[in-house]
Amino acid sequence: MEGPANIMTAVDSPEKILFVSTTQAFLQKEVPLSRVRELHAAGVSFDQTWWQRAAELGWTALLVPEELGGGSVSGDGVADLAMVAEQLGKTVAPGPLYPVSTVLAGLVDCAERHSHAAAIESLISGETVASWAVYEPGQGWAPHEPSVTFTETDSGYRIDGVKDRVEAGAESGLLLVVARGGEGVRQFLVPTNASGVQIEPQHSVDLVKQYARVHFDGVDVEHSAAVGSAAETTELIDRQSQVAQVLQCAEVIGILQTVFDFTIAWALDRHTFGRPLASYQALKHRFADMKMWLEACRATTAAAVAAVSARSSDAGLSASIAKSYVGEMSPEIVQGCVQMHGGIGVTWEHDLHVYLRRVALYRSMFGTPEEHNLRVYQSQEAGNPAPRSA
Amino acid sequence: MTEAELASTDVGSIDEFRARARAWLADNMPPIDPAHPPAAHRDEERCWQRARELQKRLYEGGFAGICFPREYGGLGLDYEYQRVFDEESFSYEMPLILNTPTFTICCATLLDTGSEEQKRQHIAAALRGDEVLVQLLSEPSGGSDLAGVITRAQRDGEHWVINGAKTWSTSAFAADYGLCLARTNWDVPKHDGLTMFLVPIKHPGITLRRITQLNGSTEFCEEFLDDVDVGADAVVGEVNDGWTVASRQLYHERRAVGGSSEFASGSGSEGGRTTPVNYVRLAEKIGQADNERVQQIAGRALVHRAVSDQLGDHIYRSVRDGTLPPAAGTLLRLFHAETVTLEMDAGLAITGTAGVVGAEGEGLETGLRYLSRQTVCIGGGTSELARNVIGERVLNFPREYAADRGVPFSQVRHGN
């Protein structure tokens, strides 16, 4: 069943329509759910050569300006990327789309972006995978408060400390590491094969998303590894956070629409006591709530995508609102769909859990609803315009 | 040409419109602090007089009825222009209490279903600030089952004579006309024997009584209609096709309650009991500004409040481009009720004992407001009814069993 229009509702150009259909066809053919299950059985997160072919479709170029070898389809790279993320959600696809996109968002935004041209090129081609090393053991979502340190050396910087919950850490060639030093907080592009880097895999609830704890034990990098000056870093981290958050929300929209659609089909087909499930008022009311939450998730995600894309002054607030709301309601919707299925819904065989795993993972990553609720409150406390009345 | 006509012939680009609105508002409308809007109590006559005066100013300035057609006194412009005017007028006192039901429901429905003469007379009068319109729908014998009304209208030569009782009519005491749903044929199934009448509220046959709500508000009224005679020109739509008209009212009502009606002008708060809770100030007032638990509860309420607005835009666009059916307006109605519920609960949780013991202004107002929490889940059709509508008309699930379907109304059991 085809869901409602994609997140971007503007009239789409033929180029965009082609891009969407190519992306859709590629995902359906290459990584259907059966493939996701195979990868899981093999203990593999994603296939590197597959990722390179995905990159050839243009996914990794969308946030990158043309002068650095990138290019968007519609002129709005964030919206294009959100559309790709929504498509990924339909099959809970594997791959490092938002780790790579998050790192690219930082690289292309810093003043010295041309000094990172080689890294950018290799990320666009899919040859290299990168991830943002931002979380630290025992800490919640506090990207501006690292305890990993950097110290200046003759040839560059030395990084010490531990990061964790680094997506695709074991598959990445580069990590963008947030660290604290004399000048404040800065970020560094650290090759994972550098001496002193030790990667320890972490399990996740997802079938294929894999994470890593990364130890940096006196890791030396050159001056050119720094991404952005100390003065730029706050804004870069905010931008990267927003990109990660809206891409997660967009992917969740793809998941929710897919799960909701097949659960509706189930409720209309499945008969009990001689009537379809969908004819019972108690269940109809639950479906009505889920439909409402789903449309609200779409609405807030579209608003956040637009705000982040336009780099509007409330982009951070908008991303927090979306991440909180989608994080709170999406597991409710998917668990509600499990309930509508009854016993089959909690089996390994049924695909519901594959979707449930991803929304549970995304509920918490890059800020839980509770963490974002605090941010939204503090934004109002700081005198920013309140969200308009209900 | 009136000034209004001049304005609409020369409306220019959206930016020119914005500039003109900004200048006109500064010269003509009373400025307010939108964070502390003056309270427009819907149960006070003087507030209705004030609203009529402000509406007259808007009309004379050429900014009334931005999305109503020009032939009925409006400007005939796109919603975009109304939104711009809403943004510009946010810091000015606006006749907000005229929006619902007068403009967003009654005039919008007349526009869809009224006769040419009704549109020319009543929409224009409302836009001039000369008429307030209300709905006379619910009856004491039944709430959500609107099509089961038992108010009777009988033809008497050229006239109709109406007898019965209506209740929960918003601001009827301040109104000039009411859209009154009555049964004109008892020998057909319930939806097929209804007719909508435009009834003058000041008719000597109407006895009006205010209902006192648990929070002390007397905004709602009940009316007893005894031999209220109206002419054939009072019929809105066709005789025995009143359900079509009522359905348009319900449709417009859901959109209005959800905040996505292009016929509403001004987007601020009516003040008083409807002012959105300022959680930061509330937390400070009760000495809990640094309490992270309080901040999280408030933050969640703010998130849901913001999403409620975002959903309004999304539904408006989705209905317009056909990705959602018109009944999707009910999603907004339900979301609004759920959000207000969440906000009332948040307020009670944050204030703790200060919400239930103490003085108004020191937290007690939050507890008092909480007591009326369910009104938003009941008014305009209950939340349960909204869920039925979403299930059956948005998701196209099988309809509920109804004992009165296809049965002549005279044979249907109703009331208690």
Contacts between the chains, C-beta under 8 A, distances in Angstrom:
chain1	res1	chain2	res2	distance
A	4	B	318	6.8
A	4	B	323	4.3
A	4	B	324	7.0
A	5	B	318	7.7
A	5	B	321	7.2
A	5	B	323	5.1
A	9	B	317	5.7
A	9	B	318	7.8
A	9	B	321	6.9
A	264	B	395	6.5
A	267	B	397	7.4
A	268	B	397	7.4
A	275	B	398	7.8
A	276	B	398	6.3
A	278	B	391	7.9
A	278	B	395	7.8
A	278	B	397	4.2
A	278	B	398	6.0
A	279	B	397	6.8
A	279	B	398	4.0
A	281	B	388	7.2
A	281	B	391	7.8
A	281	B	400	6.0
A	284	B	387	6.9
A	284	B	388	6.9
A	284	B	391	3.5
A	284	B	392	7.4
A	284	B	395	7.8
A	284	B	397	5.3
A	285	B	384	7.1
A	285	B	387	4.2
A	285	B	388	7.7
A	285	B	391	6.8
A	287	B	390	7.8
A	287	B	391	5.9
A	287	B	395	5.9
A	287	B	397	6.9
A	288	B	334	7.1
A	288	B	386	7.4
A	288	B	387	4.0
A	288	B	388	7.7
A	288	B	390	3.7
A	288	B	391	4.9
A	288	B	394	7.7
A	288	B	395	7.3
A	289	B	334	7.8
A	289	B	387	7.1
A	291	B	331	6.9
A	291	B	390	5.8
A	291	B	394	6.3
A	291	B	395	6.1
A	292	B	331	4.9
A	292	B	334	5.6
A	292	B	335	5.6
A	292	B	338	7.7
A	292	B	390	6.9
A	295	B	311	6.4
A	295	B	314	6.4
A	295	B	315	6.8
A	295	B	318	7.6
A	295	B	324	7.5
A	295	B	328	7.5
A	295	B	331	5.7
A	296	B	307	5.2
A	296	B	308	8.0
A	296	B	310	7.5
A	296	B	311	4.9
A	296	B	314	8.0
A	296	B	335	6.3
A	298	B	314	6.2
A	299	B	307	6.6
A	299	B	310	4.2
A	299	B	311	4.4
A	299	B	313	6.8
A	299	B	314	3.4
A	299	B	315	7.7
A	300	B	306	7.5
A	300	B	307	4.7
A	300	B	310	5.0
A	300	B	311	7.8
A	302	B	310	7.6
A	302	B	314	6.5
A	303	B	310	4.6
A	303	B	313	7.6
A	320	B	303	7.8
A	321	B	303	5.2
A	321	B	306	4.9
A	321	B	307	6.6
A	321	B	310	7.9
A	324	B	299	7.6
A	324	B	300	7.2
A	324	B	303	4.6
A	325	B	303	5.5
A	325	B	304	7.1
A	325	B	307	4.9
A	328	B	300	7.7
A	328	B	303	8.0
A	369	B	300	7.3
A	369	B	303	7.8
A	370	B	296	5.7
A	372	B	299	7.5
A	372	B	303	7.3
A	373	B	295	7.8
A	373	B	296	5.0
A	373	B	298	8.0
A	373	B	299	3.2
A	373	B	300	4.6
A	373	B	302	7.7
A	373	B	303	6.0
A	374	B	292	6.9
A	374	B	295	5.5
A	374	B	296	5.7
A	374	B	299	5.4
A	375	B	299	7.2
A	376	B	299	4.5
A	376	B	302	5.1
A	376	B	303	5.4
A	376	B	306	7.7
A	377	B	279	7.0
A	377	B	280	7.5
A	377	B	295	4.5
A	377	B	296	7.3
A	377	B	298	5.1
A	377	B	299	3.5
A	377	B	302	6.4
A	378	B	295	7.2
A	378	B	299	7.8
A	380	B	279	7.2
A	380	B	280	5.6
A	380	B	302	6.2
A	381	B	280	4.9
A	381	B	289	8.0
A	381	B	295	7.9
A	386	B	276	7.5
A	386	B	278	7.6
A	386	B	302	7.0
A	387	B	302	5.6
A	387	B	303	7.6
A	387	B	305	5.3
A	387	B	306	3.1
A	387	B	309	6.7
A	388	B	267	7.4
A	388	B	305	7.5
A	388	B	306	7.2
A	388	B	309	4.7
A	389	B	269	5.9
A	389	B	276	4.0
A	389	B	305	6.6
A	389	B	309	7.7
A	390	B	276	7.0
A	390	B	304	7.3
A	390	B	305	4.4
A	390	B	308	4.1
A	390	B	309	7.3
A	390	B	336	6.1
A	390	B	339	4.3
A	390	B	340	6.1
A	390	B	343	6.7
